[in-house]
Amino acid sequence: MKRYIACALCIIFLSCDDGNLEIETLDFDSITAVQNCGGVSVTTSNILFKINGDEALILELPAESIKNEVTTEDIAINVNESGSVIYRIFSGTVSSNYFCADVPPIEPVVTKEITAQDGIIYITTTTQDAVTYQHTIRLSGISLVTENESRITDLRINEFGTVTTTTP
């Protein structure tokens, strides 16, 4: 009888499955270049992106969220209310041409796209000469949830980067 119980316990332990537990690490802080197509605008919406090989972090900012004014407090933009953060994985190395071309190239193909469900985008604006403005963009509490309802737990994208605008 002890052998049957021992065999049953072995079968139970060996058949347990952790499922498709997938913990991803997003590390875009090490990528310093914030890219865009055609320059950053203070009057229209902006799409900014960072590329890390075959993955990209895309930030969509609403019109007039970047201003040529020094801020004393951070401008806060709630994700899903007016701004968005999108993480994409591609089938191969991606370049800025993918985002800036009038007709996106056929390759690479987006293999996974995850849109942030929650979080805040902070923008701080400084200037040295009242002509050129530096806009530092930070992300806080960004929550990326996959279509399987699994959450990306190790999220290292706090400092998105800095973009520059000038007064006309």
ZAMARGU-4260 file (C-alpha; in steps of 0.2 Angstrom, whole numbers, plus 5000, padded with zeros to 4 digits):
<rodrens>
0) 5000/5000/5000 | 5014/5012/5004 | 5021/5009/4987 | 5005/5014/4978 | 5004/5030/4989
5) 5022/5034/4985 | 5019/5030/4966 | 5004/5041/4966 | 5013/5055/4975 | 5027/5054/4962
10) 5015/5055/4948 | 5006/5070/4955 | 5022/5079/4958 | 5030/5075/4941 | 5014/5080/4932
15) 5012/5097/4940 | 5015/5111/4928 | 5019/5129/4931 | 5010/5134/4915 | 5018/5146/4903
20) 5025/5157/4916 | 5034/5170/4907 | 5043/5184/4916 | 5049/5197/4904 | 5061/5211/4908
25) 5059/5227/4899 | 5075/5238/4900 | 5073/5254/4890 | 5082/5265/4902 | 5099/5260/4895
30) 5093/5266/4878 | 5096/5285/4878 | 5090/5290/4861 | 5072/5296/4861 | 5066/5296/4843
35) 5052/5304/4833 | 5047/5308/4815 | 5049/5325/4810 | 5052/5334/4827 | 5043/5336/4843
40) 5028/5348/4842 | 5021/5359/4855 | 5004/5361/4846 | 5000/5344/4840 | 5001/5326/4847
45) 5018/5317/4847 | 5023/5299/4845 | 5040/5296/4853 | 5049/5279/4853 | 5064/5270/4859
50) 5071/5255/4850 | 5081/5241/4857 | 5085/5228/4844 | 5069/5219/4840 | 5058/5228/4852
55) 5051/5246/4854 | 5043/5256/4867 | 5031/5269/4860 | 5024/5284/4869 | 5009/5294/4862
60) 5007/5311/4870 | 4991/5322/4867 | 4992/5339/4859 | 4999/5353/4869 | 5006/5341/4883
65) 5023/5347/4878 | 5025/5366/4881 | 5038/5379/4878 | 5036/5384/4896 | 5047/5380/4911
70) 5037/5369/4923 | 5037/5372/4942 | 5027/5355/4944 | 5027/5340/4933 | 5014/5339/4920
75) 5005/5322/4923 | 4996/5313/4909 | 4986/5297/4914 | 4989/5282/4903 | 4973/5277/4894
80) 4964/5294/4897 | 4975/5305/4885 | 4991/5296/4883 | 4997/5279/4879 | 5012/5268/4881
85) 5014/5253/4869 | 5027/5239/4870 | 5030/5230/4853 | 5041/5215/4849 | 5046/5212/4831
90) 5051/5197/4820 | 5068/5206/4817 | 5078/5221/4821 | 5067/5237/4819 | 5073/5254/4814
95) 5065/5272/4814 | 5060/5269/4796 | 5047/5257/4802 | 5038/5271/4812 | 5042/5286/4800
100) 5038/5279/4783 | 5022/5284/4775 | 5019/5266/4771 | 5027/5254/4785 | 5039/5241/4778
105) 5032/5223/4776 | 5047/5217/4787 | 5049/5216/4802 | 5032/5210/4807 | 5024/5214/4825
110) 5024/5198/4834 | 5018/5205/4850 | 5010/5221/4855 | 5005/5226/4873 | 4997/5242/4878
115) 4998/5249/4895 | 4983/5248/4906 | 4988/5260/4919 | 5001/5272/4924 | 5006/5290/4923
120) 5018/5300/4911 | 5027/5314/4919 | 5034/5329/4909 | 5046/5341/4917 | 5052/5356/4906
125) 5068/5367/4909 | 5077/5380/4898 | 5094/5388/4898 | 5091/5402/4886 | 5072/5404/4884
130) 5074/5398/4866 | 5078/5379/4868 | 5067/5369/4880 | 5072/5352/4887 | 5057/5340/4891
135) 5061/5326/4903 | 5049/5312/4902 | 5047/5299/4916 | 5035/5285/4917 | 5027/5279/4934
140) 5016/5264/4938 | 5016/5258/4920 | 5006/5242/4920 | 5008/5231/4905 | 4995/5216/4904
145) 4996/5203/4890 | 4981/5196/4881 | 4983/5181/4893 | 4980/5193/4907 | 4998/5190/4913
150) 5007/5205/4920 | 5025/5210/4915 | 5032/5211/4932 | 5050/5217/4930 | 5047/5234/4922
155) 5062/5245/4921 | 5056/5260/4910 | 5055/5274/4923 | 5066/5286/4913 | 5059/5288/4896
160) 5071/5301/4891 | 5073/5320/4885 | 5067/5328/4870 | 5070/5346/4864 | 5060/5360/4857
165) 5064/5378/4852 | 5053/5393/4851 | 5051/5400/4833
</rodrens>
